[in-house]
């Protein structure tokens, strides 16, 4: 679920760090990177966690949960559409137990809705090839919701009132639709005879000891909610989100959590602790190819970061953002939560990428780290015009990437020199990755652009 708004607000930096068994040097580099990203993009609040190999989970929170109140790693923030991964995993547990098949048609459990074709299969619902229109694309839905933000909604109401004509014939294309996962949750309720919040609690949340994960308003949280920073029509401000409104998100995006719990969920999922590894491989990771680097499985996405294949499913809800990453090859798991929507998921994805890059190769991110590099110096740092690059050997080529791994600039130095300069006047504010090659090897560092 998405609400796109663009506005940056500058706040004083505050942070709370909870150390795991991750090496201290890596912890410091992760914290330096988080601090930079928070300051650069003017986040109100960021809560993050990084799971690395078998070394535990590092977590940290920076910014505010309310005016003048420091954000804590215990504070709860909505994970939005990452809820879909929980719902898909639950459906696959039912597949494993023989209670449903991915080829079953949804009409077995739901009928009488004019724009919900009963011949659509469970698989088509889970991988968004059903063609069923997303109710959140219907203006009438938002108009109705705004009449009373505390009203409790039901899934049948939404199916009846706000699902419009299909956008394509089932199986012929792909389109992300929140309606698909309301349907998936509804079917799970019909099969098990329990509400979806209880199903997830009994089958996933409690068995994994996810102590900070809740399904409001049907469950009462035992940790504080972070206030959300959003625009209610009178400008951006902190607001205590009315969690009755989550009945409109339900199985498509109602879960709230903290970063550590979300990272634990992804670790458990990808390591075969929720569904079997064979089910994960053969069903959940069965891709609809959407581009050369991106695919959608069953409630899960596949993408590439720095050339590495990773898995994720972010989420956006009013005043709440979630981006995440699971690199199963290198055993790296990252979650980023933010309690604001004046920035969008592209920005939280940049935070994920920055933290991921640090874990991949311990990229130095603090100015003191960069300047202490014996072979490569980058200054001034931060910069807003020219960056000077000094190397102990003659530089033959340089390249610059952003924190998502996208190549921004590349140059072969025709007259190799120990010092070159780079014009960054037109670069956006942010953290960039620099790679220099001499005759024999490459050397990397980072620099910050801050206009």
C-alpha distance (Angstrom), angle and dihedral (degrees) to the residues before:
residue distance angle dihedral
X1 . . .
X2 3.73 . .
X3 3.75 142.6 .
X4 3.81 112.8 176.1
X5 3.78 118.3 -155.1
X6 3.79 130.0 154.3
X7 3.78 121.5 -147.2
X8 3.83 131.9 117.8
X9 3.78 123.4 -147.9
X10 3.83 123.1 -169.7
X11 3.81 117.9 -136.0
X12 3.77 135.2 176.0
X13 3.79 112.1 -98.7
X14 3.77 121.4 -107.0
X15 3.76 128.1 165.6
X16 3.78 145.4 -177.7
X17 3.78 118.0 -160.7
X18 3.76 127.1 -162.0
X19 3.79 111.7 -166.8
X20 3.78 123.4 -147.2
X21 3.79 127.4 177.9
X22 3.78 92.7 -72.3
X23 3.84 107.7 127.1
X24 3.82 111.0 -85.0
X25 3.80 92.7 -125.2
X26 3.80 90.4 55.4
X27 3.79 91.7 45.6
X28 3.79 90.1 55.2
X29 3.78 93.4 48.8
X30 3.80 90.8 49.1
X31 3.80 90.6 50.5
X32 3.82 92.1 47.2
X33 3.80 89.5 51.6
X34 3.79 93.4 47.4
X35 3.82 90.5 49.9
X36 3.81 91.3 50.6
X37 3.78 93.8 48.0
X38 3.79 92.2 47.3
X39 3.79 92.3 51.2
X40 3.79 95.8 40.6
X41 3.81 96.2 52.4
X42 3.82 95.0 32.4
X43 3.78 95.8 -124.6
X44 3.77 118.7 -171.0
X45 3.77 88.9 -149.6
X46 3.80 140.8 -8.0
X47 3.79 127.2 -174.1
X48 3.80 116.2 -174.0
X49 3.77 142.6 170.4
X50 3.78 133.8 -169.5
X51 3.78 124.8 -161.3
X52 3.79 112.4 -162.8
X53 3.79 122.8 -173.1
X54 3.83 110.0 -60.4
X55 3.79 93.3 -36.0
X56 3.79 98.2 103.2
X57 3.79 130.3 -112.7
X58 3.79 126.4 -56.3
X59 3.78 114.0 -153.8
X60 3.77 136.5 -179.2
X61 3.79 140.9 167.1
X62 3.79 128.1 -155.3
X63 3.78 131.0 -176.0
X64 3.78 131.5 18.4
X65 3.80 137.6 -37.2
X66 3.82 90.8 -168.0
X67 3.81 133.5 -5.6
X68 3.80 106.3 -52.7
X69 3.83 93.8 -4.9
X70 3.80 119.7 115.0
X71 3.80 116.5 -124.1
X72 3.80 111.5 -117.2
X73 3.79 129.8 -153.9
X74 3.83 86.0 -121.9
X75 3.82 93.3 58.5
X76 3.80 114.8 110.0
X77 3.81 122.6 -124.2
X78 3.80 128.1 176.1
X79 3.81 115.0 -99.8
X80 3.81 91.4 -158.2
X81 3.78 114.9 -167.6
X82 3.79 92.7 6.4
X83 3.83 79.1 85.2
X84 3.81 85.4 76.2
X85 3.80 90.8 67.6
X86 3.82 89.4 56.3
X87 3.82 90.6 48.6
X88 3.80 92.6 48.6
X89 3.81 92.0 48.0
X90 3.82 88.7 51.1
X91 3.80 91.6 51.5
X92 3.79 90.3 50.3
X93 3.80 89.9 51.7
X94 3.81 86.6 56.9
X95 3.80 88.9 49.2
X96 3.80 89.8 53.1
X97 3.80 90.9 50.9
X98 3.83 91.3 50.0
X99 3.80 94.5 -116.7
X100 3.80 93.4 120.0
X101 3.80 139.7 8.2
X102 3.78 127.7 -142.6
X103 3.81 89.0 -125.4
X104 3.83 92.5 55.6
X105 3.79 114.1 113.4
X106 3.80 119.6 -120.5
X107 3.81 92.9 -129.5
X108 3.81 87.3 80.0
X109 3.80 88.1 74.5
X110 3.80 106.4 22.8
X111 3.79 133.1 38.0
X112 3.77 138.9 155.8
X113 3.79 99.2 55.1
X114 3.82 108.4 122.3
X115 3.80 97.5 -145.0
X116 3.80 99.4 36.5
X117 3.80 109.3 89.3
X118 3.80 109.9 -145.8
X119 3.83 91.3 -151.7
X120 3.80 92.5 68.3
X121 3.80 112.6 110.1
X122 3.79 129.9 -126.5
X123 3.80 89.1 -114.7
X124 3.82 91.8 54.4
X125 3.80 90.0 51.8
X126 3.80 93.2 49.9
X127 3.82 96.1 46.4
X128 3.83 96.2 40.4
X129 3.81 96.6 -115.9
X130 3.82 92.8 118.3
X131 3.81 96.4 96.9
X132 3.82 89.6 -137.4
X133 3.81 108.9 147.6
X134 3.80 117.6 -113.9
X135 3.79 110.6 -113.0
X136 3.82 89.3 -146.4
X137 3.81 88.7 66.5
X138 3.81 89.4 62.1
X139 3.82 112.8 96.5
X140 3.81 89.7 -154.8
X141 3.79 88.9 63.0
X142 3.81 93.9 57.4
X143 3.81 91.9 43.0
X144 3.80 89.9 53.6
X145 3.79 93.4 46.2
X146 3.80 92.2 51.0
X147 3.81 91.8 57.3
X148 3.81 90.5 71.5
X149 3.81 119.7 4.8
X150 3.81 91.2 -171.2
X151 3.77 97.0 55.5
X152 3.80 117.4 118.9
X153 3.81 112.9 -128.4
X154 3.80 129.8 -161.2
X155 3.77 128.5 -145.8
X156 3.85 93.8 -120.7
X157 3.83 89.0 54.3
X158 3.78 90.7 53.7
X159 3.82 93.2 45.5
X160 3.80 90.4 51.5
X161 3.78 101.8 41.3
X162 3.79 108.2 30.5
X163 3.81 111.3 26.8
X164 3.80 107.7 99.0
X165 3.81 133.0 -169.3
X166 3.82 116.9 -45.0
X167 3.78 116.7 -90.4
X168 3.83 94.0 -141.7
X169 3.79 141.5 -7.8
X170 3.79 111.5 -75.2
X171 3.79 112.3 -91.1
X172 3.79 95.7 12.2
X173 3.81 99.1 95.6
X174 3.81 144.8 -6.3
X175 3.79 130.7 -104.3
X176 3.78 129.6 158.9
X177 3.80 109.6 -115.6
X178 3.78 128.3 176.6
X179 3.80 88.6 -157.0
X180 3.80 89.5 69.4
X181 3.77 92.1 65.6
X182 3.80 95.3 43.5
X183 3.80 83.8 57.5
X184 3.81 92.8 47.2
X185 3.80 91.3 51.0
X186 3.80 91.2 45.5
X187 3.82 91.5 52.9
X188 3.80 91.6 49.2
X189 3.80 88.1 53.4
X190 3.82 91.5 51.7
X191 3.80 92.5 49.0
X192 3.80 96.7 47.5
X193 3.80 100.1 29.8
X194 3.80 93.1 -130.3
X195 3.81 135.2 101.8
X196 3.78 115.0 -93.6
X197 3.80 94.8 -113.0
X198 3.81 90.6 58.2
X199 3.80 92.0 44.9
X200 3.81 92.1 54.4
X201 3.80 92.3 44.3
X202 3.78 94.7 51.0
X203 3.80 96.9 40.4
X204 3.82 105.6 34.3
X205 3.80 117.4 0.3
X206 3.81 100.5 52.3
X207 3.83 97.2 36.4
X208 3.82 89.1 54.6
X209 3.83 92.6 43.5
X210 3.79 91.5 -124.3
X211 3.80 92.5 172.3
X212 3.81 95.2 175.2
X213 3.82 98.4 48.8
X214 3.82 121.1 100.4
X215 3.80 141.6 161.9
X216 3.82 106.3 -136.6
X217 2.95 139.8 -129.8
X218 3.81 89.8 19.2
X219 3.80 92.0 52.7
X220 3.79 127.7 47.7
X221 3.79 112.5 -130.2
X222 3.80 119.3 -132.7
X223 3.81 93.5 -156.0
X224 3.82 128.2 60.1
X225 3.78 122.2 -91.8
X226 3.78 117.1 -126.5
X227 3.77 110.7 -122.6
X228 3.81 112.1 -114.6
X229 3.78 125.0 -122.1
X230 3.79 107.1 -138.4
X231 3.80 144.6 132.9
X232 3.78 115.1 -101.3
X233 3.79 92.5 179.3
X234 3.78 98.2 -76.9
X235 3.80 98.8 72.6
X236 3.78 133.0 -77.8
X237 3.78 117.9 -44.2
X238 3.80 140.9 144.6
X239 3.80 112.8 -86.0
X240 3.78 135.0 -179.8
X241 3.78 100.4 -122.5
X242 3.85 114.1 -126.6
X243 3.79 101.0 -125.9
X244 3.81 93.7 -159.6
X245 3.79 81.4 77.3
X246 3.80 88.6 68.8
X247 3.79 88.1 75.8
X248 3.81 85.3 77.5
X249 3.82 89.5 56.6
X250 3.80 97.8 38.8
X251 3.82 112.9 143.2
X252 3.80 90.6 0.5
X253 3.79 95.8 60.6
X254 3.82 119.8 -24.1
X255 3.81 103.6 117.1
X256 3.79 120.9 110.8
X257 3.78 123.0 -163.4
X258 3.76 145.1 142.2
X259 3.78 125.7 -99.6
X260 3.80 95.3 -103.3
X261 3.81 94.2 53.9
X262 3.78 91.4 47.9
X263 3.80 90.9 51.6
X264 3.82 89.9 49.2
X265 3.81 89.7 52.0
X266 3.80 92.5 53.2
X267 3.79 92.1 46.2
X268 3.80 90.9 51.5
X269 3.80 93.3 45.1
X270 3.79 96.4 49.7
X271 3.81 93.4 42.8
X272 3.79 94.2 55.6
X273 3.80 97.9 -106.3
X274 3.85 95.8 123.4
X275 3.78 102.2 31.7
X276 3.78 126.8 9.7
X277 3.79 117.6 -85.7
X278 3.80 88.5 -120.2
X279 3.83 90.5 55.6
X280 3.79 90.1 46.8
X281 3.79 92.2 51.4
X282 3.80 100.1 39.1
X283 3.81 100.6 37.0
X284 3.80 117.1 13.7
X285 3.82 93.0 40.9
X286 3.81 93.3 45.9
X287 3.80 99.0 120.0
X288 3.76 137.4 -142.0
X289 3.80 98.7 -152.7
X290 3.80 110.7 -132.1
X291 3.81 99.8 167.4
X292 3.79 139.7 -12.6
X293 3.80 90.2 -80.3
X294 3.82 105.5 22.7
X295 3.78 132.4 69.7
X296 3.80 139.2 161.7
X297 3.79 122.0 -138.8
X298 3.78 126.9 171.9
X299 3.79 102.9 -40.5
X300 3.78 92.3 -31.4
X301 3.80 137.1 92.0
X302 3.80 131.8 -142.9
X303 3.80 121.2 -151.4
X304 3.79 141.4 149.0
X305 3.79 126.3 -108.4
X306 3.81 115.4 -175.1
X307 3.80 88.6 -16.0
X308 3.83 93.4 -53.8
X309 3.80 122.7 119.1
X310 3.81 110.9 -121.5
X311 3.80 136.3 171.5
X312 3.79 129.9 -134.8
X313 3.79 149.0 138.1
X314 3.79 116.3 -152.3
X315 3.75 127.2 -167.6
X316 3.79 143.1 -153.6
X317 3.76 128.8 -163.1
X318 3.78 131.5 158.7
X319 3.80 105.6 -51.8
X320 3.80 93.2 -13.1
X321 3.80 131.6 98.2
X322 3.79 132.8 -177.0
X323 3.79 129.3 -175.6
X324 3.77 124.7 169.3
X325 3.77 145.3 169.1
X326 3.79 137.0 -154.7
X327 3.80 118.0 -166.5
X328 3.78 102.2 -175.2
X329 3.81 94.0 179.6
X330 3.81 93.5 59.3
X331 3.81 96.3 27.1
X332 3.81 94.5 -120.8
X333 3.82 121.4 146.2
X334 3.81 124.2 180.0
X335 3.81 134.0 -179.4
X336 3.80 126.6 -174.2
X337 3.82 121.9 -172.3
X338 3.79 127.3 -177.9
X339 3.80 129.5 -173.5
X340 3.80 95.8 -145.7
X341 3.80 139.6 70.8
X342 3.79 100.0 -163.6
X343 3.80 80.5 97.7
X344 3.80 122.5 45.4
X345 3.79 136.6 -138.1
X346 3.79 93.3 -84.3
X347 3.80 87.0 70.1
X348 3.79 96.2 48.0
X349 3.79 87.9 47.5
X350 3.80 87.5 57.0
X351 3.80 88.7 55.2
X352 3.81 89.8 50.8
X353 3.80 90.2 49.8
X354 3.79 92.8 48.4
X355 3.81 92.9 51.1
X356 3.80 90.8 44.1
X357 3.79 91.8 53.1
X358 3.78 90.8 51.5
X359 3.81 91.4 53.2
X360 3.80 92.2 45.6
X361 3.77 95.7 59.5
X362 3.81 109.8 -9.1
X363 3.81 91.6 -106.4
X364 3.84 107.1 -161.8
X365 3.78 109.8 -116.1
X366 3.79 106.0 170.3
X367 3.81 119.1 83.6
X368 3.78 90.4 -123.3
X369 3.82 90.0 55.2
X370 3.78 92.2 50.0
X371 3.77 93.9 48.5
X372 3.79 92.0 47.0
X373 3.80 91.1 58.1
X374 3.80 102.3 114.1
X375 3.80 96.0 -150.9
X376 3.81 104.6 33.8
X377 3.80 132.1 41.4
X378 3.80 126.5 -177.4
X379 3.80 120.6 -170.2
X380 2.96 151.0 -145.0
X381 3.77 91.8 25.2
X382 3.03 115.3 -152.0
X383 3.82 93.8 33.5
X384 3.79 134.9 -178.2
X385 3.81 103.9 -177.5
X386 3.80 120.3 11.7
X387 3.79 128.6 13.2
X388 3.82 118.4 -157.7
X389 3.79 117.7 -150.1
X390 3.81 120.4 -160.9
X391 3.78 124.7 -173.2
X392 3.80 132.1 179.5
X393 3.81 88.2 -126.2
X394 3.80 131.1 40.9
X395 3.80 111.8 -77.3
X396 3.80 113.7 -126.6
X397 3.81 100.0 178.4
X398 3.79 141.5 0.0
X399 3.78 134.3 -161.5
X400 3.80 132.6 -174.4
X401 3.81 127.1 -156.0
X402 3.78 131.9 -179.6
X403 3.79 120.4 -123.2
X404 3.81 92.4 -89.8
X405 3.81 88.9 60.6
X406 3.82 95.6 -106.6
X407 3.80 112.2 147.8
X408 3.82 108.7 -118.7
X409 3.79 102.0 172.7
X410 3.78 139.3 3.4
X411 3.78 130.1 -179.1
X412 3.77 137.2 172.4
X413 3.82 109.4 -145.2
X414 3.78 106.5 -130.3
X415 3.80 92.7 -164.1
X416 3.81 104.2 34.8
X417 3.79 113.3 -137.6
X418 3.78 138.6 173.8
X419 3.80 89.5 -121.9
X420 3.80 129.1 43.0
X421 3.76 132.5 166.4
X422 3.78 130.9 -136.3
X423 3.80 126.3 -156.7
X424 3.81 109.4 -136.2
X425 3.80 97.8 166.2
X426 3.81 91.8 116.3
X427 3.82 96.3 42.1
X428 3.79 118.1 111.3
X429 3.79 117.5 -115.8
X430 3.77 110.0 -85.8
X431 3.80 147.9 84.7
X432 3.82 118.2 -58.3
X433 3.78 133.6 -166.5
X434 3.79 117.1 -130.1
X435 3.80 123.8 -160.9
X436 3.81 122.8 -173.5
X437 3.80 128.4 -175.2
X438 3.78 127.3 -157.3
X439 3.80 123.2 -176.8
X440 3.79 94.8 -71.3
X441 3.79 112.5 23.0
X442 3.77 148.7 -0.4
X443 3.77 130.8 -104.2
X444 3.79 128.9 -164.1
X445 3.76 139.4 -157.2
X446 3.79 140.4 150.6
X447 3.76 135.0 -116.9
X448 3.77 135.4 -172.4
X449 3.77 128.1 -130.4
X450 3.78 113.3 -153.8
X451 3.80 118.5 167.0
